Amino acid sequence: MSGFVHLHLHTEYSLLDGACRINELIDTAVSQGRPRWPLPTTAPCTAWWTFYKAAKAKGIHPIIGCEVYVSPRKHTDKIHEFDSENRHLVLLCKNNTGYQNLAAMVSEAWINGFYNKPRVDDEMLEAYSEGLIALSACLAGDIPRALVRGDYD
């Protein structure tokens, strides 16, 4: 199963979501013969550099990513009855353009979109989509929520 790659996990940088330590994850990837390993964490960008350096030092190809919170309306809207629940979405960088776009979105989410959590919105996702791969995320993502409701269309 050496071709298998975990595309969604959380580390110690994902406060209240994960406890995995980056160095231990990289050691696991090496011991299991996995040449690639992603970091789609809810953490701010600071985790990316730590992960990148640790992966490169052990010969692992790092895949930078983030699980973002997508606001129901604009990321700057902050009316509790409309804006308190967010959708989850995992974004992975395909290339340097994707990395720059993800960093821009995550920075904007922390600076201007913070309402309970740092949030992006659909407009930002469209504007910064180049170089990114979107995954369905956890049960709080749009696709899993639709499937739970029985909405297979």
N, C-alpha and C positions, 0 to 999 in steps of 0.2 A: 504494500500500500504506500510505497514511497512517492507516488505521484499525487497523493492527496494533500491538499493545502487547506488549512482552516482559514476561512475568509471572514470570520466574525468572532472576535474574542475581546476580552477586556483585561487590562493590566492594572497594576497598582496605581497608575496615573488616572484611571477611570474611577474617580472617587465614588464610593458606595456601590459600584458595579462590578469591580474586579479585584482580585488579589494576586494574580499571576505576576511574577517578577520578570522583567524583560530579559535579564541575563539567563535566568532559568529556562525561559521559553526558547531562547536561541540555543542553549545547550541541548534542549530536547530536540529541536529541529536537526541539529548536527547528529545526535545519537540515532535518530530515526532516518537519517539520510534524506532529509527534505531540503532541496536546494533553494526553495523560496519560502518566505514567511511574511504574512501581512500584519499590519498593526492598525486595524480599524477600531480605534478606541474612542470613547467619548471625551478623552482628555484634551486639553489645549495643545497647541503645536509644540510645546516644550518636550513632550514625550517623543516626538518624531526624531529629534536629533539623537537622543539617547538610544533609541531603538536602531536607528540607521548605523551609528558607530558600532554598536554591539554586534549587529548582524554582519556588517562588512568585515569586522575583525575575525569572525569565525567562518568567512566564506559563504555566507547566506545572502541571497538576493532579497533585500528588504522591499516590501510593498507598503508604501505609506497610504494610510487611509484614515477615515473618521466616521463614526456613527453620529450623524447630525440630527438635531431636533428641528422639524419643519413646522413653522407656525401655521395655524389654520387660515390666517389672513396675512397682512404685512408683518415682517419680523419686528417692526417698531411699534405695532399695536399692542396695547397693554390694558385691555378691559377684561376683567376676570371672567365674566360669563361667556365671552367669546374666544379668549386667547390663552386660557390656562392649560388646555390639553394640546399636546404636540404629537406629530407623527414622527416615527423614527425612519432614518434612511442611511444605509451604509454607502459611503463613497470611497472608491479606491483610485489611486493615481496611476494612469497608464504611462505617463511621461512627465517631463519637466513642466510643460504647460499645465497639465492636470495638477501637479504639485502647487504651482503658483496660484491657480484658480481655487484650489481647496484652501490654501493658506489665506487667500483674500476673503473667502466666505467665512471661514472660522473666525478670523480676526474681526470681521464686521459683526458676526453673531455675538461675540463677547463684548464688543464696544457698544453697539447700538441696539442689538436684538435681545439683550438679556432681560428675560422676564421669567423668573423661577429657574430657567436654564438658558444657555446661549442658543438663540434660534436663527435659522435662515428661513427664507420663504421661496415660493415657487418662482417668482421673478428672478431672484438671485440664482437659483438652480439653473434656470434657462440661460441667464447671462454668463455664467461661469461653468458651463457643462463641458467645454472642450477639454479633452484629455482625461476625463473622469469616467469611471464605470460605476453605475448605480446598482445596488443589490436590494432585495426586498426587505432586509433587516429582520428584526425580531417580531414578536407578536404585536408590537405597537406600530408596525409599518402599515402602509396602505393596503398592500396585497394580502398579508396575513389577516388583517382586520376584515377585509372583504370576504375571504374564504371562511372565516369563522361565522360570518353572517349568512353564509350560503350563497354569496354573490360570486359565482364562478365566471361570469362575463367580465 
